[in-house]
Every structure is written in C-alpha cells, then in structure tokens.
Amino acid sequence: MSTSLRSGGEVDLVVVGGGVLGLAHACLAARRGQRVVLLERAEFARGASVRNFGMVWPVGQPRGLRRDVALRSRELWRQMAEAAAFRCEPTGSLHVAYHADELAVLEQFVAAEPGAGFEVLAPAEALERSAGLRAEGLRGALWSPHECNADAPAAIAALHRWLDAQPGCAAIVRTPVVAIDGDRAVTADGRRWRGERILVCSGDDFASLLPEQFAAAPLRRCRLQMLATVPQPGGWRLGPMLAAGLTLLHYTGFAACPGLPALRARFEAELPLHLRDGIHVLVSQRDDGRLVIGDSHEYGPEFAHDVDAAVETRILDYLGTFLQMPDATIDRRWTGTYAQRADGGFGWVREVRPGVGIVTGFGGAGMTLSFGVAERVLDGTFEEE
C-alpha cells in the first residue's frame, strides 16, 4: 500500500467496492499508470464475487457486443492471473446432452456460429475430455475452448494484493464509504479521497451510496444457492467445466436456437420445480480440489436468511444425471446475491454527475464480463445494446 494514501489524498481514480467489478477497474487503471485507491468496507469482498463458480464463461453470452466483451475479458483475466500469480486455467467447457432435443439445440448453436471454435463432440470424444461424465445415455456434448476457471476467493485476494503493491495505488479494506461529497469519497471515520473520477461498484447494495440514483435504476436483486464437495481425493481434476440441458434455458447465448421451445416444454413437463426455482446445474473446481456446484435463482428486494434443503436436493439430483465424482460428500453450502437489470439490459453503467459513476447490474455474468466492461468504461467506450 502507498502509505501516503492511508489517511486520504488525491488520486486519478477512486473505486468504491472491492469485488470483481471494482477490482477490474482499479487494476486496469493501475496498469495504465494511474494513481488508484480502492475502498472496501469489509476485511475482504464478501458478496457474489467470492460466492460464484470462478467461471469466465463467454459461451453463455450472445453473439455481438456481449460475447466480444466476454472474450476480451477472458484475455485480460489471463494477463492479470500471470501478473498477480493466481490460477486462471483455460479448461474450456462441455455442455452435455442426454436427450435428442438437447443435442439438437447444441447442433443448432454450432451451425449458427461457424468458425467460432465451437464443436459438437460424439459421446466417446466427450468422455475422453471428462472422465467424470456418465456414459450411459450420453448423446454428445458441445465443446467450447473459450472458458477459463479460477478459484474466485483466491483470485480476488490476489488481485487485492497486486493492486496494493503498485506505485501510487492502494487497496484499503475495513473502510466503508458513507458519502460522495463532490469529487471526494468520504469514509465513516471522516477520511477523504479526492478522485478525478469516482466509480461506485457496490454490487447489489442499492442503499448505502447514491440511493436516489439506484431507486430510479431498472435493477433487481437475485439470490442464488450453491454448494461444494470436499476436496476430491488423489488430485482428481474435473477438466472442462460442465453444464447440461437445463443450462441451455438459462443463458441468452442459446436463446436463438430454434429447438429451444421444444426443450423448454419437455422440462416444464418433467422438471417443473427446477424451472420454478431457476435451477440449472454448473460444475467447476477450486484450487484445493473442491467441486463447486449450483445454482438456483430467486428474485426480489429481500430474501430468506436460510438455505432451502429441497432446492439443494433438486440441484444434486440433476447433477447425478450427468456427473459421477470420486467423493460426492458436500461440506460447504452458501447463498449469494447480485444485481441484475430487470429489463434484460447490459449492465447499469451511468455517470450520475460529473466525474462520478455507477457500474453494476451484470447479473450472474460479473466474473465473465468484469475486465472487458472495465476496459470500456475506462476508455469511455462502454455502450449498451
């Protein structure tokens, strides 16, 4: 940390919020030689940035602007992983199909994007890439080479350390910002940092700062429910991150496939509670070998404090239709919340007054899009669809 910034000061950029979006802006600005201070209210980020799969997941984004931003974000993640010394592994991903309608959607997706690197694999080819897949009934899989996997909490911690070590920069924790006073961020203990630019990256906290602006924004909160296994024995690795048929209904990257309505109709008949709870099942792996599994989606202003055992059972039951792992013991459970555009728009990026902006609302794609969005925000080229 630049000790001269500990008690306040003047910088080029003040970032409020030490989650993945805030860190992306702060780190990219620091790489450009700017003086940056990042202010995080807790000891470390506690929100969706450390409660996710650690997936950089371009395959889920539709062609055009969102896919372009995701692919650029992936490259910036790889660069920052090298600089800050954390794992960001190019595992790629497999969307597996055990029904004819699922395979049809995958084939339509690949046919619509020739030259994009996607491929439909035969069952034997899919099993070669992922030994944990269930062979019985497997019809094929979509291979995408574009996805990367990081251990989200470890990556966030490493980025904090890297930023804090840069000349003229500081990542300051346990420092809640309570007001934006003109061009100054004011903390609870009265310290002030003046920035040529201030960016509020506060996730789904719509009340602490700039509440009137957030109240007028088309944002909603989403709660997800997730879990993790014990570390897998013997150094067993998942390989490509995994998804299955329900995921085809979740990500807008597949929305244009003509077979999707028929697929949805089957799931409505066979798994109505999964659809009601917004369940689609993804699997990734952390540095210590745990498999991260989830998730569900619930929308509203506030949520219950507890974890729903029935939702967890539905997640695990569906997981069992396509994955077998050496040790399926679950020893971690959690919920997380994030901010999402209620109207389907591409994030909420606004200059609310000269030099003061808000960046949030990228939903469950915050890990995927963070660095690509930050680059465009810093360049002044971010645009909505």
C-alpha positions in Angstrom: 0.0 0.0 0.0 1.1 3.5 -0.7 1.4 4.7 2.9 0.8 8.3 1.8 -2.8 7.3 0.8 -3.7 5.5 4.0 -5.2 8.7 5.6 -6.6 10.1 2.4 -5.4 12.1 -0.6 -5.7 12.8 -4.3 -5.7 10.2 -7.0 -6.8 9.7 -10.6 -9.4 7.1 -9.7 -11.3 6.2 -6.6 -13.1 2.9 -6.7 -15.8 2.1 -4.1 -16.2 -1.7 -3.7 -13.6 -4.4 -3.7 -15.5 -7.1 -5.6 -14.7 -8.3 -9.0 -16.0 -5.3 -10.9 -14.3 -2.8 -8.6 -11.0 -4.7 -8.8 -11.2 -4.9 -12.6 -11.5 -1.1 -12.9 -8.8 -0.5 -10.3 -6.3 -3.0 -11.6 -6.7 -1.9 -15.3 -6.3 1.8 -14.3 -3.2 0.9 -12.2 -1.7 -1.0 -15.2 -2.1 2.3 -17.2 0.0 4.1 -14.6 -2.9 5.9 -12.9 -3.0 6.6 -9.2 -5.8 4.5 -7.8 -7.3 3.9 -4.4 -9.8 1.1 -3.9 -12.0 1.3 -0.8 -13.6 -1.9 0.5 -15.9 -1.8 3.6 -15.1 -5.3 4.8 -11.9 -7.2 5.5 -12.3 -8.8 2.0 -15.0 -8.9 -0.6 -18.0 -10.9 0.8 -20.6 -10.7 -1.9 -21.2 -12.6 -5.2 -17.6 -12.0 -6.2 -16.4 -14.7 -3.8 -19.6 -16.8 -3.9 -19.5 -17.9 -7.5 -18.1 -20.7 -9.7 -15.0 -18.9 -10.7 -16.1 -19.3 -14.3 -15.1 -16.9 -17.1 -17.9 -18.1 -19.4 -18.1 -16.5 -22.8 -20.1 -19.3 -24.2 -23.2 -18.1 -22.3 -23.1 -14.6 -23.9 -25.0 -14.0 -27.2 -23.1 -13.1 -30.3 -22.2 -9.4 -30.7 -21.3 -6.9 -28.1 -21.7 -9.2 -25.0 -19.7 -12.1 -26.5 -17.0 -9.6 -27.7 -16.7 -8.1 -24.2 -16.6 -11.6 -22.6 -13.8 -12.8 -24.9 -11.8 -9.7 -24.3 -12.4 -10.1 -20.5 -11.1 -13.6 -20.7 -7.8 -12.3 -22.2 -7.5 -9.7 -19.5 -8.2 -12.3 -16.8 -5.3 -14.4 -18.2 -3.0 -11.4 -18.2 -3.9 -10.4 -14.6 -3.5 -14.0 -13.5 0.0 -14.0 -14.7 0.8 -10.6 -13.1 -0.9 -11.4 -9.8 0.1 -15.1 -9.6 -3.2 -16.9 -9.4 -4.7 -19.8 -11.4 -6.8 -18.9 -14.3 -6.9 -22.2 -16.2 -8.1 -22.4 -19.8 -10.2 -25.5 -19.1 -12.9 -24.9 -21.8 -16.4 -26.1 -21.1 -18.7 -29.0 -22.0 -22.5 -28.8 -22.3 -23.6 -32.4 -22.2 -26.7 -33.8 -23.9 -28.6 -36.9 -22.7 -31.7 -36.3 -24.8 -32.3 -35.8 -28.5 -33.8 -32.3 -28.0 -30.7 -31.2 -26.1 -28.4 -32.4 -28.8 -30.5 -30.7 -31.4 -30.0 -27.3 -29.7 -26.3 -27.9 -29.4 -26.1 -28.7 -33.1 -28.1 -25.6 -34.0 -25.9 -23.4 -31.8 -22.7 -24.7 -33.5 -24.2 -24.4 -37.0 -25.1 -20.8 -36.4 -21.6 -19.9 -35.5 -19.1 -21.4 -38.0 -15.5 -20.5 -37.2 -16.2 -19.5 -33.6 -14.3 -22.5 -32.2 -17.4 -24.5 -31.0 -17.7 -28.2 -31.8 -20.3 -30.9 -31.1 -18.5 -34.0 -29.8 -19.5 -37.6 -30.1 -20.1 -39.4 -26.8 -16.7 -41.1 -26.9 -14.9 -37.8 -27.6 -16.8 -36.1 -24.7 -15.8 -38.9 -22.3 -12.1 -38.6 -23.3 -12.2 -34.9 -22.2 -14.1 -35.6 -19.0 -13.7 -38.9 -17.2 -16.4 -37.9 -14.7 -19.2 -37.9 -17.2 -21.8 -40.6 -17.0 -21.5 -42.7 -20.2 -25.0 -44.3 -20.1 -27.3 -42.3 -22.3 -24.8 -39.7 -23.4 -25.6 -38.5 -26.9 -22.9 -35.9 -27.3 -21.6 -32.6 -26.0 -20.9 -29.0 -27.0 -17.1 -28.3 -26.6 -16.2 -24.6 -26.2 -12.5 -23.7 -25.9 -13.1 -20.2 -24.6 -13.8 -20.7 -20.9 -11.4 -20.2 -18.0 -11.6 -21.4 -14.4 -10.2 -19.5 -11.4 -10.7 -20.0 -7.7 -12.8 -16.9 -7.1 -11.9 -16.1 -3.5 -8.2 -16.8 -4.2 -8.3 -14.7 -7.3 -10.0 -11.8 -5.6 -7.4 -11.9 -2.8 -4.5 -12.0 -5.2 -5.9 -9.0 -7.2 -6.2 -7.0 -3.9 -2.5 -7.8 -3.1 -1.3 -6.9 -6.6 -3.2 -3.6 -6.6 -1.9 -2.7 -3.2 1.7 -3.3 -4.3 1.5 -0.9 -7.3 3.2 2.5 -7.1 0.8 5.3 -6.2 -2.0 2.8 -5.6 -3.7 1.3 -2.5 -6.4 -1.3 -1.8 -7.8 -0.2 1.6 -10.1 -2.6 3.5 -12.3 -2.2 6.5 -13.1 1.3 5.2 -16.8 1.9 4.4 -17.6 4.9 2.2 -20.6 6.7 3.6 -20.9 9.6 1.2 -19.7 11.0 -2.2 -19.1 14.7 -1.5 -18.5 16.4 -4.8 -15.3 14.8 -6.1 -14.4 13.1 -2.8 -15.3 9.8 -1.3 -15.9 10.2 2.5 -15.4 7.2 4.9 -17.2 6.5 8.2 -14.2 7.7 10.1 -14.0 11.0 8.2 -11.1 10.3 5.9 -11.5 11.7 2.3 -10.0 10.7 -1.0 -10.4 13.1 -3.9 -10.6 11.5 -7.4 -10.6 12.9 -10.9 -13.0 10.0 -11.3 -15.0 8.1 -8.7 -16.7 4.8 -9.6 -19.2 3.1 -7.3 -19.0 -0.7 -7.8 -21.2 -1.7 -4.9 -22.9 -4.8 -6.3 -26.5 -5.2 -5.0 -26.1 -2.7 -2.3 -28.5 0.0 -3.5 -28.9 1.9 -0.2 -25.5 2.9 1.2 -24.5 5.3 -1.6 -26.4 7.3 -4.2 -29.7 5.8 -3.2 -31.9 8.1 -5.3 -30.0 7.1 -8.4 -30.3 3.4 -7.6 -34.0 3.8 -6.8 -34.6 5.0 -10.4 -32.5 2.3 -12.0 -34.1 -0.8 -13.6 -32.2 -3.1 -11.2 -33.3 -6.1 -9.2 -31.6 -8.4 -6.8 -31.1 -12.2 -7.4 -30.3 -14.8 -4.8 -28.5 -18.0 -5.7 -27.9 -21.1 -3.7 -24.7 -23.1 -4.1 -22.7 -25.9 -2.5 -19.3 -27.6 -2.7 -17.9 -31.0 -2.2 -14.9 -32.0 -0.1 -11.6 -31.8 -2.0 -11.5 -34.7 -4.4 -9.0 -37.4 -3.5 -5.9 -38.3 -5.3 -5.6 -35.0 -7.1 -8.6 -35.8 -9.3 -9.4 -32.9 -11.6 -12.7 -32.1 -13.3 -11.2 -31.0 -16.6 -13.6 -28.8 -18.6 -16.2 -27.1 -16.6 -19.6 -28.7 -17.0 -23.2 -27.8 -17.9 -26.1 -29.8 -19.1 -29.6 -29.4 -20.7 -31.1 -27.0 -18.1 -28.3 -24.6 -18.7 -29.5 -24.2 -22.3 -32.6 -22.5 -21.0 -30.7 -20.1 -18.7 -28.1 -18.4 -20.9 -29.1 -16.0 -23.6 -26.3 -17.4 -25.8 -28.6 -20.2 -26.7 -31.8 -18.1 -27.0 -31.9 -18.0 -30.8 -31.7 -21.8 -31.3 -35.0 -22.9 -32.9 -35.2 -26.1 -30.8 -35.3 -24.3 -27.5 -39.1 -24.0 -27.2 -39.5 -27.8 -27.5 -36.7 -28.3 -25.0 -38.4 -25.9 -22.6 -41.7 -27.7 -23.0 -40.2 -31.0 -22.0 -38.5 -29.6 -18.9 -41.8 -27.9 -18.0 -43.4 -31.3 -18.0 -40.6 -33.3 -16.4 -38.9 -30.8 -14.0 -41.3 -28.0 -13.2 -39.9 -27.4 -9.7 -36.4 -27.0 -11.2 -37.7 -24.3 -13.5 -39.7 -22.6 -10.8 -36.6 -22.4 -8.6 -34.4 -21.2 -11.5 -32.2 -24.2 -11.2 -29.6 -25.0 -13.8 -26.5 -27.0 -12.9 -22.9 -26.0 -13.5 -19.8 -27.5 -12.1 -16.3 -26.0 -11.6 -13.3 -26.8 -9.4 -11.4 -24.8 -6.8 -7.6 -24.8 -6.3 -7.9 -27.3 -3.4 -9.9 -29.8 -5.5 -13.4 -29.0 -4.2 -16.1 -29.1 -6.9 -18.4 -26.0 -6.8 -22.0 -26.9 -7.8 -25.1 -24.8 -8.3 -27.3 -23.0 -8.7 -30.8 -21.6 -8.2 -32.3 -18.1 -8.9 -34.8 -16.2 -6.8 -35.7 -12.6 -7.5 -36.9 -9.9 -5.1 -35.9 -7.0 -2.9 -35.2 -9.2 0.1 -34.7 -12.9 0.7 -35.0 -15.5 3.5 -31.8 -16.0 5.5 -31.8 -19.8 5.3 -30.8 -22.4 2.8 -33.6 -24.5 1.2 -32.8 -28.2 1.5 -35.3 -29.1 -1.2 -33.6 -26.8 -3.7 -30.3 -28.4 -2.8 -31.7 -31.8 -3.3 -33.0 -30.8 -6.8 -29.6 -29.5 -7.7 -27.8 -32.6 -6.6 -30.4 -34.9 -8.2 -29.9 -33.2 -11.6 -26.1 -33.3 -11.1 -26.3 -37.0 -10.7 -27.8 -37.4 -14.1 -24.5 -36.4 -15.8 -21.6 -36.5 -13.4 -20.0 -39.1 -11.1 -17.1 -38.0 -8.9 -14.8 -39.8 -6.6 -16.2 -38.3 -3.5 -19.7 -36.6 -3.6 -19.6 -35.5 0.1 -21.0 -32.0 0.4 -19.3 -29.9 3.2 -20.0 -26.3 2.1 -23.3 -24.5 1.5 -24.0 -20.9 0.9 -26.2 -18.3 -0.7 -25.2 -15.2 -2.6 -26.9 -12.2 -4.1 -26.1 -10.0 -7.1 -27.6 -7.1 -9.0 -29.2 -7.6 -12.4 -31.0 -5.5 -15.0 -34.7 -6.3 -14.6 -35.3 -5.4 -18.3 -32.6 -7.6 -19.7 -30.3 -4.8 -20.4 -26.5 -5.0 -20.5 -25.4 -3.8 -17.0 -26.1 -0.4 -15.4 -23.3 2.0 -16.2 -24.1 5.6 -15.5 -22.3 8.9 -14.9 -24.7 10.2 -12.2 -22.8 13.6 -12.0 -19.6 14.8 -13.5 -16.8 12.5 -12.5 -19.0 10.1 -10.5 -20.3 6.9 -12.0 -22.0 3.7 -11.1 -21.1 0.3 -12.5 -23.2 -2.7 -11.6 -26.1 -4.9 -12.8 -24.3 -7.5 -14.9 -26.1 -10.3 -13.0 -24.5 -13.7 -12.8 -22.0 -12.8 -15.6 -20.0 -10.4 -13.4 -17.0 -12.7 -13.3 -17.2 -13.3 -17.1 -17.6 -9.7 -18.1 -15.7 -7.7 -15.4 -12.4 -6.9 -17.1 -13.9 -6.4 -20.6 -16.5 -4.0 -19.1 -13.9 -2.2 -17.1 -11.7 -1.6 -20.1 -14.5 0.0 -22.0 -15.6 2.1 -19.0 -12.1 3.5 -18.5 -11.8 4.2 -22.2 -15.2 5.9 -22.3 -16.4 3.4 -25.0 -18.9 1.3 -23.0 -22.2 1.2 -24.7 -25.5 -0.6 -24.0 -27.2 -2.7 -26.6 
